[in-house]
């Protein structure tokens, strides 16, 4: 046989194993062999992929390329099959290549079966259908398994977003039931569950069911059973439950049935690659960009300290202690104080006498992040142990100091006498200049809502107009998530219904809400601008800090969150029941199981209690 392009004589194929054998220069397949060496590829405009059989790269796009076997040349218009792998990523291309090559070989086998002539029978007895080998069945099941696994992964990722512990346990229970059914080797138990799948695979593979004798049928069903078990184990792992097991050989090593000879060592990853995987997985699990931003310094410092290409398997507890100790010397807000320096340069530049370092609390938080990253690597079976798991935390030197405190009564009244509330030039740059204008927008309402409800700043800023409701004649604010995942809550206790304080109603809050609804605006405060990380509360928080400064109210421990502290103190002053206070403020009340029973306090009770908060303040006209 000679090469289709060069005319070079190709030696006969050596004995086959599983219908496939790889050599240095040639790929031998059951009924044909394909030149795979460097000399057999067109190289103009392409990356040299001679060591990656059947993988082409044109202008950054990857393609599959397979020569049409001679015996099937009449079935194709072209001499070769070329198909886009629809990716520019080399690793992804190699993964997709193995699946697409299986599909191509399946296509070749279909064509061959169609070309076989019917066998005449002199006895009048119907001839036997074309014989089907075990390899044909394995290839058909493997093609189906690859597609089904990819589909299940997408479905599982969607389910994992925002899943509750109860829903997760329900899914795991269902998976346990599936595993029990497929683990049973009794044919009477598992065959009824896979018969529909078997028919589907045969149809997709153009395999004739009549060609399967009893022994082949049993082998076929058992292959599907093993594939279903593999898919179930994969789902378990995506939902965080792992098993010590050895995967079935067919699904753990598909090289014998694939046209690709390249092995990918996916568990030998660099630090940079691990951080990319972690970031992608957290986004898939529903972690907000704001929460993910909390990992940024952890990522940046680790990459600078250890280098992007450091193997994660080389990390030791000593490395993690070095991370902690050097991070504790890093200047606080290093990128702001030293914008033109790397973190390592900023660390060297810092003078202990003049530049404050990161607090112990911040360092401990980043150590928790580092440990979470290594725990993720263990769940992904990239590491056997977490090198950061037993590194002691730093003792906080300022642990007795509260970061935030409440407003006192005089400060609140003084705040309400500032121009933004009594009359100002405008609520943009002239908010602290007395004037005749009384704008009623976000800078007016957000502090007042915080004052009278104790809601967190982010909870207020992200409110939609339809979060303001009237239930049983009582106007309420509904702190909740939305269907599109735009809003976030701190924890499960944060979702709550808060009656609107009578003073807010008297000052015209409901009129403001109706005005925004008439404008068909979704956001209750449509003039708020989001920060670089997408948070509506970040920019307002910065403005409020400036507002406290120019109003001469700024002191240590005072910030917007001080409204929440003041609200809690007001609950104490008026002897409001702790459970009611927790319900209004979105705090966790207790660990007592009985507190989870019942529907809670009636709205009219909550309304009566919240109206006691700051009821002695002089109202804004």
C-alpha positions in Angstrom: 0.0 0.0 0.0 1.3 3.5 -0.8 0.9 6.9 0.9 -2.1 8.8 -0.6 0.0 12.0 -1.0 3.7 11.1 -1.5 3.4 7.6 -3.1 5.8 6.2 -0.5 5.3 2.5 0.1 3.8 1.9 3.6 4.7 -1.4 5.3 2.0 -3.9 6.2 0.2 -3.3 9.5 1.6 -5.4 12.4 -0.8 -7.6 14.5 -3.6 -5.6 16.0 -4.8 -5.3 19.6 -8.3 -3.9 20.2 -8.2 -3.1 16.5 -5.7 -0.3 17.0 -1.9 0.1 17.3 0.3 3.1 17.4 3.9 3.3 16.1 6.3 6.2 15.9 5.3 7.2 12.4 2.1 5.4 11.5 -1.3 4.8 13.0 -2.7 1.4 12.1 -6.4 0.8 12.3 -8.5 -2.2 11.7 -9.1 -2.0 7.9 -6.8 0.9 7.0 -3.7 2.7 8.1 -3.0 6.4 8.1 0.3 8.2 7.8 0.8 10.3 10.9 4.4 11.4 10.7 5.7 14.9 10.2 6.4 14.3 6.5 2.8 13.4 5.8 1.2 16.7 7.0 0.6 19.8 5.1 2.4 22.4 7.1 1.7 25.7 5.4 -0.2 28.1 7.7 -0.4 25.4 10.4 1.2 24.6 13.7 3.4 21.6 13.5 1.2 19.0 15.2 3.0 15.9 14.0 3.0 14.5 17.5 -0.7 15.0 17.9 -2.3 12.7 15.4 -5.3 14.1 13.5 -5.1 17.5 15.2 -4.7 20.6 13.0 -4.4 24.2 13.9 -5.3 26.9 11.4 -5.1 30.5 12.6 -5.6 29.5 16.2 -8.6 27.3 15.5 -8.3 23.5 16.0 -9.6 20.9 13.6 -9.9 17.1 13.4 -8.4 15.6 10.2 -8.8 12.0 9.2 -8.0 10.4 5.8 -11.0 8.5 4.3 -10.1 4.8 4.1 -9.6 3.4 0.6 -12.5 0.9 0.9 -14.9 3.8 1.7 -13.7 6.3 -0.9 -16.8 5.8 -3.0 -18.9 7.0 0.0 -17.2 10.4 0.3 -16.7 13.3 -2.1 -13.4 14.3 -0.4 -10.3 12.3 0.3 -10.3 13.3 4.0 -12.6 14.4 6.7 -11.9 17.7 8.4 -14.2 19.0 11.2 -13.9 22.0 13.5 -13.4 21.2 17.2 -14.9 24.6 17.9 -12.2 25.8 20.3 -8.9 27.8 20.4 -7.7 26.1 23.5 -5.1 23.3 23.0 -6.1 21.2 26.0 -9.8 21.5 25.3 -9.0 20.5 21.6 -7.3 17.3 22.7 -10.2 16.4 24.9 -12.7 17.0 22.2 -10.5 15.2 19.6 -10.8 11.8 21.4 -14.6 12.0 21.3 -14.8 13.2 17.7 -12.4 10.5 16.5 -14.7 7.9 18.1 -17.6 9.4 16.2 -15.6 9.3 12.9 -14.7 5.6 13.4 -18.3 4.8 14.2 -19.3 6.6 11.0 -16.8 4.4 9.0 -18.2 1.3 10.5 -21.8 2.3 9.6 -20.7 2.9 6.0 -19.0 -0.5 5.9 -22.1 -2.3 7.2 -24.2 -0.5 4.6 -21.9 -1.7 1.8 -22.0 -5.4 2.7 -24.2 -7.3 0.2 -27.0 -9.5 1.5 -26.1 -13.2 1.9 -28.1 -15.6 -0.2 -29.5 -18.7 1.5 -30.1 -21.9 -0.5 -31.9 -23.5 2.4 -34.5 -20.8 2.5 -33.5 -19.9 6.1 -32.9 -16.3 6.7 -29.2 -15.5 6.8 -27.5 -14.2 9.9 -27.1 -10.5 10.1 -23.7 -8.9 9.9 -21.6 -10.0 12.9 -20.9 -7.4 15.6 -17.7 -7.6 17.6 -17.2 -6.7 21.3 -15.1 -3.8 20.1 -18.0 -2.5 18.1 -20.2 -2.6 21.2 -17.5 -1.0 23.4 -17.0 1.9 20.9 -20.7 2.5 20.7 -21.1 2.6 24.4 -18.1 4.8 24.9 -19.3 7.4 22.3 -22.7 7.5 24.1 -21.0 7.7 27.5 -18.8 10.6 26.6 -21.8 12.6 25.4 -23.9 11.6 28.4 -21.2 12.5 30.8 -20.7 16.0 29.3 -24.5 16.6 29.4 -24.7 15.4 33.0 -21.8 17.7 34.0 -23.7 20.8 32.6 -26.9 19.8 34.4 -25.2 19.2 37.7 -23.4 22.5 37.5 -26.7 24.3 37.0 -28.2 22.4 40.0 -25.2 23.3 42.2 -25.7 27.1 41.9 -27.4 28.3 45.0 -28.4 24.8 46.1 -29.6 24.5 49.7 -28.2 21.7 52.1 -31.6 20.0 52.0 -31.8 19.9 48.2 -28.2 18.7 48.0 -29.0 15.8 50.4 -32.1 14.9 48.3 -29.9 14.7 45.2 -27.3 12.6 47.0 -30.1 10.2 48.2 -31.3 9.8 44.6 -27.8 9.1 43.4 -27.4 6.4 46.2 -30.5 4.8 44.9 -29.2 4.8 41.3 -25.8 3.4 42.5 -27.5 0.6 44.4 -29.5 -0.4 41.3 -26.5 -0.3 38.9 -24.2 -2.0 41.4 -26.4 -5.0 41.5 -25.0 -7.6 39.1 -28.4 -9.4 38.9 -29.6 -8.9 35.4 -33.3 -9.0 36.5 -32.5 -5.8 38.6 -30.5 -3.6 36.2 -31.6 -4.6 32.7 -35.1 -3.1 33.0 -33.4 0.2 33.9 -31.2 0.3 30.8 -33.2 -1.3 28.0 -34.3 2.1 26.7 -30.7 3.3 26.7 -29.6 0.1 24.9 -32.1 0.7 22.1 -31.0 4.3 21.8 -27.3 3.4 21.5 -28.0 0.7 18.9 -30.0 3.2 16.8 -27.3 5.9 17.0 -24.6 3.4 16.1 -26.5 1.7 13.3 -25.9 -1.6 15.0 -28.4 -4.3 14.1 -30.0 -5.7 17.3 -30.7 -9.0 15.4 -26.9 -9.5 15.1 -26.5 -9.8 18.9 -26.6 -13.3 20.2 -27.4 -13.9 23.8 -23.8 -13.7 25.0 -23.2 -10.4 23.1 -26.4 -8.9 24.5 -25.4 -9.7 28.0 -22.0 -8.1 27.4 -23.6 -5.0 25.8 -26.0 -4.6 28.8 -23.1 -4.9 31.2 -21.1 -2.2 29.4 -24.1 0.2 29.8 -24.4 -0.8 33.5 -20.8 0.1 34.0 -21.1 3.4 32.1 -24.1 4.3 34.3 -22.1 3.6 37.4 -19.3 5.8 36.2 -21.7 8.6 35.5 -23.3 8.2 38.9 -19.9 8.4 40.6 -19.0 11.5 38.6 -22.2 13.2 39.8 -21.4 12.2 43.4 -18.0 13.9 43.1 -19.6 17.1 41.6 -21.8 17.3 44.7 -18.9 16.8 47.1 -19.1 13.1 48.0 -16.2 10.8 47.1 -15.5 7.1 47.0 -12.4 5.0 47.1 -12.7 3.1 43.8 -11.0 2.0 40.7 -12.9 3.1 37.5 -13.8 0.4 35.0 -10.9 0.0 32.6 -13.0 0.9 29.5 -13.8 4.3 30.9 -10.6 5.0 32.6 -8.4 4.3 29.6 -10.1 5.0 26.3 -6.9 5.1 24.3 -7.5 1.6 22.9 -10.7 2.7 21.3 -9.6 6.1 20.3 -7.5 7.5 17.4 -5.6 9.8 19.7 -2.3 8.5 21.2 -1.6 11.5 23.4 -2.0 11.1 27.1 -3.0 14.2 29.2 -1.7 14.2 32.8 -4.5 16.4 34.2 -3.6 15.9 37.8 -0.1 17.4 37.4 -1.0 21.1 37.6 0.7 24.3 38.4 -0.3 26.9 41.0 -1.6 29.2 38.2 -3.7 26.4 36.7 -5.2 25.5 40.1 -6.2 29.1 40.8 -7.9 29.3 37.4 -9.8 26.1 38.1 -10.8 27.3 41.6 -12.0 30.6 40.2 -14.1 28.9 37.5 -15.6 26.3 39.9 -16.6 29.0 42.5 -18.3 31.0 39.8 -20.1 27.8 38.7 -21.1 27.2 42.3 -22.8 30.6 42.5 -20.1 32.6 44.4 -20.6 36.3 43.6 -17.9 38.4 42.1 -17.8 40.5 45.3 -17.0 37.4 47.3 -14.5 36.1 44.7 -12.8 39.5 44.9 -11.9 38.6 48.5 -9.5 36.0 47.1 -7.6 38.5 44.9 -4.8 39.3 47.3 -4.5 35.6 48.2 -4.1 34.7 44.5 -1.7 37.6 43.7 0.5 37.1 46.7 0.8 33.4 46.2 1.7 33.7 42.5 4.3 36.3 43.2 5.8 34.5 46.2 5.9 31.0 44.7 5.8 31.6 41.0 3.1 30.6 38.5 4.6 27.3 37.5 5.2 25.8 40.9 3.7 22.3 41.1 0.9 22.1 43.6 2.2 18.7 44.7 5.5 20.4 45.8 3.8 22.6 48.4 4.7 21.8 52.0 3.5 23.2 55.4 6.8 25.2 55.5 5.7 27.0 52.2 2.4 27.9 53.9 4.1 29.2 57.0 6.3 31.3 54.7 3.1 32.6 53.0 1.6 33.6 56.4 4.7 35.2 57.8 5.6 37.3 54.7 2.0 38.3 54.2 1.9 39.6 57.7 4.7 42.1 56.7 2.9 43.3 53.6 1.7 47.0 53.8 -2.0 47.3 54.2 -3.6 48.6 50.9 -0.3 47.9 49.2 -1.5 48.5 45.7 -2.8 52.0 46.7 0.2 53.0 48.6 2.7 51.6 46.1 0.8 51.5 42.8 3.9 51.0 40.7 5.4 48.2 42.7 4.8 44.5 42.8 3.6 43.0 46.1 7.1 41.6 46.8 8.6 45.0 46.1 6.1 46.7 48.3 6.9 44.3 51.1 10.6 45.2 50.7 9.8 48.9 50.6 7.7 49.0 53.7 9.1 50.7 56.8 7.7 49.2 59.9 7.8 52.5 61.7 5.8 54.5 59.2 3.7 52.0 57.1 1.1 49.8 58.8 1.1 46.2 57.8 -1.9 43.9 57.2 -3.8 43.2 60.4 -3.7 39.8 61.9 -7.3 39.3 61.1 -6.7 40.0 57.4 -3.7 37.6 57.3 -5.7 34.9 59.0 -8.5 35.4 56.5 -6.1 34.9 53.6 -4.7 31.8 55.2 -8.3 30.5 55.3 -8.5 31.3 51.6 -5.3 29.4 50.9 -6.5 26.4 52.8 -9.9 26.5 50.9 -7.9 26.4 47.6 -6.0 23.3 48.7 -9.2 21.7 50.0 -10.6 22.3 46.5 -7.6 20.6 45.0 -8.2 17.6 47.2 -11.9 17.4 46.2 -10.7 17.5 42.6 -8.3 14.6 43.4 -5.3 16.8 42.5 -3.8 16.6 46.0 -3.8 13.9 48.7 -3.4 16.3 51.6 -3.9 20.0 52.4 -0.5 21.5 53.4 -2.1 24.6 55.0 -4.6 22.7 57.2 -2.6 22.8 60.4 -0.8 26.2 60.2 -1.6 28.2 63.4 -3.4 31.5 63.0 -1.8 34.7 64.1 -3.0 36.1 67.4 -4.9 39.3 66.9 -3.3 42.1 68.8 -6.3 44.3 68.5 -8.9 41.7 69.3 -10.4 43.7 72.2 -11.3 46.6 69.9 -14.6 46.7 68.1 -14.3 47.8 64.5 -17.7 49.4 64.5 -20.0 51.0 67.0 -23.4 52.6 67.2 -24.3 56.3 66.7 -25.4 58.0 69.9 -28.6 59.9 70.1 -27.0 63.3 69.6 -25.1 62.1 66.5 -28.2 60.8 64.9 -30.1 64.0 65.4 -27.2 66.1 64.2 -27.0 63.8 61.1 -30.7 64.5 60.4 -30.0 68.3 60.5 -27.4 68.2 57.7 -28.4 69.9 54.4 -29.0 66.6 52.5 -32.0 66.1 54.8 -33.1 69.6 55.5 -32.4 71.4 52.2 -29.3 71.6 50.0 -28.0 73.0 46.8 -28.2 69.6 45.2 -27.6 66.0 46.2 -24.5 65.6 44.0 -21.6 67.9 44.7 -23.7 70.3 46.8 -25.2 67.9 49.2 -23.5 69.6 52.2 -24.3 73.1 51.0 -27.6 74.6 52.5 -30.2 75.4 49.9 -33.8 75.4 49.0 -33.8 72.0 47.1 -35.0 68.9 48.9 -34.1 66.0 46.5 -35.5 62.7 47.6 -33.2 60.1 46.0 -30.8 57.4 47.2 -28.6 59.7 49.3 -31.7 60.7 51.2 -33.5 57.4 51.6 -30.8 54.8 52.1 -29.5 56.3 55.4 -33.0 56.6 56.7 -33.9 53.0 55.8 -30.7 51.9 57.6 -31.7 54.0 60.6 -35.2 52.7 61.0 -34.8 49.1 59.9 -31.2 48.1 60.7 -30.9 46.6 57.2 -27.4 46.1 55.8 -26.2 48.6 53.2 -26.0 46.0 50.4 -29.5 44.8 51.2 -30.9 48.3 50.8 -28.9 49.2 47.7 -30.0 46.1 45.8 -33.7 46.5 46.5 -36.1 46.1 43.5 -39.4 48.1 43.3 -41.4 44.9 43.7 -39.6 44.2 47.0 -41.8 46.9 48.5 -45.1 45.2 49.1 -48.4 45.5 51.0 -49.4 42.3 52.9 -52.6 42.3 54.9 -52.7 46.1 54.9 -49.1 46.4 56.2 -46.4 47.9 53.9 -43.2 45.9 54.1 -39.7 45.6 52.6 -38.9 42.1 51.4 -35.2 41.3 51.6 -34.7 38.4 49.3 -32.8 37.0 46.4 -34.1 37.2 42.8 -34.5 34.6 40.1 -31.6 35.9 37.9 -29.0 35.8 40.7 -28.4 39.6 40.7 -29.0 40.1 44.4 -27.0 38.5 47.2 -27.7 37.9 50.9 -25.2 37.3 53.7 -26.8 34.1 55.0 -30.1 32.2 55.1 -31.4 34.4 58.0 -31.0 37.5 55.9 -34.1 36.7 53.9 -36.9 38.4 55.8 -40.0 40.6 55.6 -39.5 43.9 57.5 -42.5 46.2 58.2 -41.9 49.8 57.0 -41.4 52.1 60.0 -44.2 54.7 60.4 -41.7 57.6 60.3 -40.5 56.5 56.8 -44.1 56.5 55.6 -44.7 59.9 57.1 -41.6 61.3 55.3 -43.0 60.1 51.9 -41.1 56.8 51.3 -44.2 55.1 49.7 -44.6 58.1 47.4 -41.0 57.7 46.3 -41.6 54.0 45.6 -44.7 54.7 43.5 -42.8 57.4 41.5 -40.1 54.9 40.6 -42.7 52.2 39.7 -44.5 54.6 37.4 -41.1 55.1 35.6 -41.0 51.3 35.0 -37.6 51.1 36.8 -36.6 47.8 38.2 -34.1 49.1 40.8 -35.6 51.0 43.7 -32.6 53.3 43.6 -31.8 53.5 39.8 -29.2 56.3 40.2 -26.8 54.1 42.1 -23.7 53.3 40.2 -21.9 49.9 40.6 -18.3 49.6 41.5 -15.6 47.8 39.4 -16.6 44.6 41.0 -20.3 45.1 40.4 -21.4 46.0 43.8 -24.1 48.8 44.2 -23.1 49.4 47.8 -19.3 50.0 47.4 -19.6 53.6 45.9 -22.3 54.6 48.3 -20.3 53.4 51.3 -17.4 55.6 50.2 -19.7 58.5 49.7 -21.2 58.0 53.2 -17.7 58.0 54.8 -17.0 61.4 53.1 -20.4 62.6 54.2 -19.6 61.8 57.8 -16.3 63.7 57.5 -17.7 66.9 55.9 -20.6 66.8 58.4 -18.0 66.6 61.2 -19.5 63.4 62.5 -16.6 61.1 61.6 -15.0 59.3 64.5 -13.4 55.9 65.1 -15.8 53.0 64.8 -18.5 55.1 63.0 -19.7 54.1 59.5 -22.9 53.1 57.7 -23.0 49.8 59.6 -23.3 51.8 62.8 -27.0 52.2 61.9 -27.3 48.4 62.4 -25.6 48.6 65.8 -27.9 51.5 66.8 -30.9 49.5 65.7 -29.9 46.6 68.0 -29.4 48.9 70.9 -32.8 50.4 70.3 -34.3 46.9 70.5 -32.7 46.5 73.9 -33.9 49.9 75.1 -37.5 49.0 74.3 -37.2 45.5 75.6 -38.0 44.0 72.3 -38.1 40.2 72.4 -34.8 38.7 71.2 -36.5 36.4 68.7 -38.4 39.4 67.2 -35.2 41.5 67.1 -33.4 38.7 65.2 -36.4 38.3 62.8 -36.4 42.1 62.0 -32.6 42.4 61.7 -31.9 39.1 59.9 -29.8 37.6 62.7 -29.5 34.0 63.7 -31.5 33.6 66.9 -30.5 30.3 68.4 -29.4 26.7 67.8 -32.6 25.3 69.5 -34.4 23.0 67.1 -37.8 24.0 68.4 -37.2 27.6 67.2 -37.4 26.3 63.6 -41.0 25.2 64.1 -44.1 27.3 63.4 -44.5 30.2 61.0 -43.1 32.9 63.2 -44.5 36.2 64.5 -47.4 37.9 62.7 -46.7 41.0 60.7 -48.8 43.2 63.0 -46.6 42.1 65.9 -43.4 42.9 64.0 -44.9 46.3 62.9 -45.8 47.3 66.5 -42.2 46.5 67.6 -40.3 48.1 64.8 -42.3 51.4 65.3 -40.7 51.7 68.7 -37.3 52.1 67.1 -36.1 55.8 67.3 -39.7 57.0 67.9 -38.4 60.0 69.8 -36.5 61.5 66.8 -37.7 64.8 65.3 -39.0 64.0 61.9 -37.8 65.6 58.7 -40.4 67.8 57.0 
